[in-house]
Amino acid sequence: MSCIAIIPARGGSQGILDKNLQPVHGVPLVSRAVRSALSAVTIDTVYVSTDTERIASVAAGNGAEVIKRPAEISDDAASSESALLHALDEVPDAEVVVFIQATSPFIDPIDLDSAVRMVRDGQFDSVFSGLGDHGFRWEEKDGHFQPVGHDAAKRPRRQELPHRVVETGGFYVFTAKGLRDSGSRFHGRVGCVEVGRREAIEIDTLDDLRLARELAMSAESGTAIGPVDAVVFDFDGVHTDDYVWVDQKGVESVRVSRSDGFGVGLLRDAGLTVLILSKEKNPVVAKRAAKLGVEVLQGVDDKASALEKWAGDNDIDLGRVAYLGNDVNDAPALERVAWPVVVGDAHPDVKVLARVVLRSNGGEGAVRELADMIIRSRKDGDD
């Protein structure tokens, strides 16, 4: 019985700008959804339905097929079912559908497989992800609260409450025929796969996003880096300790690490393209870049746009770029690359964007640490 996953991911969002592309531990939400689906053994093909080229590019780069969604079913008023039915028109042979929402960043492929088997084996016609609800629920009516499912005057023990779940919104599995016939993800006999609290997190607000990032950073801290063809460095706070000496004539000088310089040489010798991308425009940056033998772009206020243009001009895939930064002005560029990395003393607001947080601080061996990590990864890949 053929099984596909469909991930609707439109570009517009009201609460969080570019929500489906927001990184959690350096990985865009839509990428996390695709990777979870691809890791499920029961899913044959993963499709992302989107109206934007940027999401399409990210989805394809992570191994998904892309379905271009028409504008008329891409606005805030469009239902998820409309996107699912449109996608099924492109895949008419699908029998079981896994509908995944990219706003749930911690979906476990094992849970997906459990839900698919429940539908495929005929136990249920549709299955949703739910979180066990063991609390006393109240709802507001006429300006005051009333108990739901229990008598407040005769308070039962928690274990005596009915077995309830709260729909998490992370994923739904159902028959394609049932969706076409009913127009709804819920039809026939409905079952539930109960997930953990971490897996139940859904990002609707900025607070949700911050929580997800903090959880991911604590649980997924990386000490390795994937395949990269280019490395982009900020300068101040990365190649330096973020301090400058200023003499009586206003001339600035900085301290740099010879070890970091050797690390840049290792990257160049390994055939990687190296760029220094700096907000400041200072002769010392140009002199250092010249000594290292690497390209430099200075006086750049919009680092993300400059990075994208540089990559396009040099035919470099941002999906194979590592960016090393340290402060909030690096955030947009960190969000554009596959491997966002920060120094050990980076600002907390950018640490949560990184896939790798280095042990070394800026100007104190961070560049060399990243270079060694990349070289080691390339050697391991050749083994």
N, C-alpha and C positions, 0 to 999 in steps of 0.2 A: 504494500500500500504506500504510494508515493507521499512524501511529507515535505512541505516547504515552510520556511519561516518568512514572514513579512514584517518589516520594520518601517512603519510610517514615520517620516522625519521631515516635516516641512521647515522652511527657513524662518518664517515669522513666528514670533512668540510675544505674548503680552507682558508676562512677569519678568522674564530674564532674557536679555538680548542674546540672540543666537544660542538658545538654550541647548539644542541638540549637539552643538559643537563645543560646549563648555567642557574643559578638561577636568577629569578627576584623576589625581595622581599622574598627570601628564598625558592621559588618554582621553580623547573626546568621547562624550557620552554615546554617540552613534557608533563609534569604533568599539566601545565596550560591549554594546548590544550585539554587534556583528560577531565579535570574537566568542561571546557566550554561545550564540546559535551555532557557529561553526564547530564548537567543541562538543556539541551534543551529537551522540552517535546515531540518533534516530532521524535527524534532519538531513535531507538530501541536498537542498540548495537554499541559500539565504538571499532574499531580495530586500532592497531598500527602496521605498517609494518616496520620492522627494521632488520638490519644485525648484531646487537651487543647484547650481553647478558645484559649489564648494562642498556641500554635503555629499553630492554624487561622487566627487573626486575622493573624498575621505573614505566613503563606503567601498568604492571600487579598490582603493588602495589596501583595504583590509580583507578583501576577498569576496565581497558581496556582488551580486548582480544588481544593476540599477534600473528602476522603472520610473520614467519621467511622469510626474503627476501633473495633470492639467490645472490651470489657475482656478477654475471654477470649483474645484474640490480641495483647494489649498489654503483657504482663508480660515479665520477663527470659527466661523459658523459651520464649517464642514465636519461631518462626523467621521470617526475612525472607520466605521463600516463602509462609507463611500470610498475611502482609500483602499480598503481591503478588497472590495468588489471590483474596483478598477484594476487592481493588481492581478486578481484571479482571471480577468479577461485576457491578461498577457500570459497566464500559465493555466490553460484550461484543463490540463491533465492532472492537476493537483487533487489529492483526495483528503489529506489531512493538512490543516493550516495551523501554524504556530504564530500567533500575533504577539510581537514583543514591543514594549514601549521603551524607547531609549532613555527615558527619564528615570529608569530603575537601574542604577549602575552596578549592582552586585548580584545579578541573576546567576544562579548556579546551574550549569548545564545538566547536572544530575536531576535537578527538579524538572527541567524541560523534558528530559527523557522519561521521567515518571509520568508526566502529564500526557505525553504522546502515546505511551503504551496503554494508558487508561482509555484513550479514545480509539486507538488502533485495534485493541482487543475487544471492543464492543461493550466495555463496562459503562462508559458514559458517551454522550454525544458532544458535550462541551465541558471543559475543565478550566478553572481559573486558579490563580495563585492567591492564597489567603494567609493571614496571620491569626493564630489562635487568640481569641478575645476572652480573657479570664476576669474581666473587671465588671463592676456594676455600672451600667449605662443609664444615663438620664438624658431627656430631651426637653427643650424649652417649648412650652405651650402657654399662650395667653400671658406672657411676661414672667412666668415662673417655671421651675423645672419639676418634671415628673419622672418617676422611675420607669425604665423600660425592661420588661421581662422579669421583674421581681417586685415583691411587695415590700416597701420600705419599712412598714411596721413589723414585718416578720422576716427579718434579714437572714437569708440562708447562708450556709457556708459556700465559699467560692466553688468548691468541687460539686456542689449540688445545683449550680446554675446549668442551664442547657448548654450543650456544646455549640459555640458560635465562632465564626471567623469574620475578620474584616478583609474585604477585597483589597489587595495591595496595588493592583493595576500594573504589575510587572509583566505578566504574560497570560495569555489565554490560548487554549488549544481546542479545536473543534473540526467537525467535518466540513469540507468545502461545500458539499451538497446542502447541508443544513444551513450554512450562511446564505447561500443563494436562495433557498426556498423561503427562509424566514426573514432575511435581511438583518439578522442580529447575530452577534457572537454567542449569545445564550439561546439554546434551543434543545428540545428533547430532555434527556436526563442530564442533569448538571452535577459535576463532581468538583472536588477541590484538592489541590496539592498544598499542604501547609508548609510554609517556608519560615526560616529564622528571622529574627528581628533585623539583622543586618541586611539580609536579602530582601526584606520588605520595604526598605527605604525607597521613597519616591521623591523626586526633586520637583517641587512646585514653586518654592520660594528661595531667596538667596540664603536664608538660614539653613534650608535643606541642603543646598549646594555646599555651604561651608562645613556642615556636619559630615557630608559624604567625603569631602576632601580630607578632613582630619582623620576619619576612620581609615580611608585608603592609605594615607601616608603612614599611619602607625602599623597597618597590617601588610602593606605591599612594598615596604622600603626596599629599593633595589641596590644591588652591588655589581650589576652587570649591565651592559648596554648592547643593543642590537646592531644590525648592519648599518653603517653610515658611510656616505661618500664625501661628506663635507662637514666641517666644524666651524661654527661662528661664535666669536667671543665678544662680549662687552669688554671694555678696557678698564675704566675706573671701578675698583672694587672686585675685579677679576684678575687682571694682570697686576694690579696694585692693591695695597691694603686700604684704599679709598682715602688716604691722606695725601696732602701735597705740601711741599716746602715752598714758601714764597719769600724771595729776598727783598731788599729795600727798593729795588727797581721794579718790583711786581713780576719778576720772572719766576715761573713755576717749575718745580722739578719733583719727580716721584721716585719711589724705590720699586724696583722689579726684581723678580727672582730668576737667577741663572738656570735653576732647575726647570722653571716654567718655559724659559726659552729653549732649553734642550727638548722639552716635551713637544713644543711646536715643530722643532726639527724632525722629531720622530714621526709626527703626523705627515709632514711633507714627504719624508723619505718613503712612507707607506703609500704614497700616491693620493692622499686626501687633499681636497681643496680647503684652504683655510682663509677666513675673513675676520677682520676686526671691525666691529660695528659700534661706533661711539657717538653718544649725544654731544659730547664736548668737541670743540675744534681747537686743538692745541698742537703746536709743533712737536711736542714730546711724543705724542701718539704716532704721528707720521714717522718720526725718527725711529721709534721702536719697531713699527711695522716694517720699515725698510730694512732694519737690521735682521729681523726675523725672516724677511723675504716673503711677506704675505700681503695681500691686498687689504686696504683700509678704506672705510667710508666714515667720514667725520661730519659733525654738525647735523646729525640726523635726529629730528624730533619724532618722526613717525617711523619707528624701527620696523614695525610689521610690514608696512608698505615697501620700505626700502629693501627688506629681506626678500619679499616676494618678487620684486622687480629684479634684484640681483640673481635670484635663483632662476627666474625665467630667462634672463639674458645669457646665463651660463649653462642652460639646459640641465639644471640640478633639481632633482625631485625632493621637495621638502619632507617627504616621507622617509628620506634617508639622510636627514640632517640632524646634527646635535647642536644645540645652542646653549652656551654657558653664560648665565647672568647672575645678578645679585640683588637688584632692586626693582621697585614697582614699575619703572619705565621700561623694564625688560619684559613685563608681563605679556603684552600683545605679541611680541616675537616668540616667546616661549610657547604660546598657545598655537602657533602656526606650524611648529616642527614636530616630528615624530619622537624626538628625544630631547625634551626640555630638562636641563640640568642646572643646578644652582650650587654656589659655594656654601661652605658650612656655616658662615655667618651671614647668609642672605636674609633679607627682610622676611618676616613671617608670612606676609601676604603673597610672596612668590614661592616660598618653600612648598606651599600646598599645591602649586601648579606643576611641580617637578616630578619626573619619574625617578630621578636620582638626585639625592642630596649628598654632596661630597663631604668627606671628613675634614678636608683642608679648607682654610679660610682664604679669602681673596688676597693675592700677593704673597701667599705663604705655601705655594705648591699645589693650588687647586687645578691650574692648567695642566701641570705634569700628572696629577692624579687622574684627570679625565683622559689625557693622552695614553697613559699606561692602560687604563681600562679599555679603551678602544682598540689598542694594539693587541692586548690579550684576547679580546673578543674575536678579532680577525684571525688570530692564530688558532684559537679553539675551533673556529669555523672551518679551518683547513684540515683539522685532524680527522 
